[in-house]
């Protein structure tokens, strides 16, 4: 064949098929953020995502270790992924359980790689079970989600050391993300069409440690609101992640009262209202009092406020009177929901060696009573919201159209609004259906 001057010929080389990855996520919102960042990094490098581990050259589990049960679930999922994966696939476990129990996953045939930033850059490269370098904020970022509500991670690690918690061993000391980086990511997500963005971290109360000049979470929030509210107030919103009672200061209240983007919703990691139990947990004995004072104060600015609590019951040595103090506190606080957990012994924590561990049925019974009380308060709050003239609902699902209002209550539209997923829709409450608010979109002639 005459190819003409200046040309050469070689037979076409077979194109290598793009490699595929399968990513499974367990655990908290920080894990959800990090999994999204991993997926974006790998998609950007040419990998293709699949939900079938048998099709993938790379199979990754983002694990959780907050409880012994969560870690056991991670081992179960990892075992199933190893069985389903092809013989030549790389099966990796990252996340908290990979840090605290790497040998357990190695025994299942999976490689423990706690350093997610390194895994994002080089998923098939040589890796070790070493955690991220101390003081380094993980170099991960996202530009969008395949769901309505987006998350932005602003902090990692914890330097407190509650006696029941393994997370400091899994995540290391607290590190923070600079305001400029957080703001840039929030802007990317707004540009991608997300109208609700959650700020998440392992311990938001430690935000600012290691940054210069010295700042805290309230500085971050004030900076975001000042930069974004002039353009986005009324059309986008920020939702705060779990707050530690130590954050609930007068300055925090003043900043919340002045913010135009923040949802009127707080979620507080209280755990117990009994001073002796809080002290045994390694927390502050006066936390319940601080929560009560702060909630009373901010309620004057947010009269219709969603309020969630984390409660841990059945802690070693928790007496009937101590449990009663928490139950009584819950009954008096205007909480709208609670995440209630019966204490479970977590090997590797100080609490695991404390005396006075309670029988399982006692812990389960106390958790049930707290959940029932919280559910009753949630139903009363939903009925209270029916008296509002309007609610702003983030559309999250279709068939039927539903979503979440600013106060963090599930809402279902009686007639679907002509609005895309992720948009904020002004709606009129119609009534309640169990824990769900029935709403209708406001028409052109309706006034919010």
Buried (B, 14 or more C-beta within 10 A) or exposed (E): EEEEEEEEEEEEEEEEEEBBBBBBBBBBBBBBBBBBBBBBBBEEEEBBEBEEBEBBBBBBBBBBBBBBEBBEBBBEBBBBBBEBBEEEBBBBBBBBBBBBBBEBBBEBEBBBBBBBBBBBEEBEEEBEBEBBEEEEBBBBBBBBBEBBBBBBBBBBBBBBEBBBBBBBBBBBBBBBBBBEBBBEBBBBBBEEBBBBBBBBBBBBBBBBBBBEEEBBBBBBBBBBBEBBBEEBEEEBBBBBBBBBBBBBEEEBBBBBEBBBBBBBBBBBBBBBBBBBBBBBBBBBBBBBBBBBBBBEBBBEBBEBBBBBBBBBBBBBBBEEEBBEBBBEBBEEBBBBBBBBBBBBBBEEBBBBEBEEBBEEEBBBBBBEBBBEBBBEBBBEBBEBBBEBEBBBBBBBBEEEBBBBBBBBBBBBBBEBBEBEBBBBBBBBBBEBEEEBBBBBBBEEEEEE
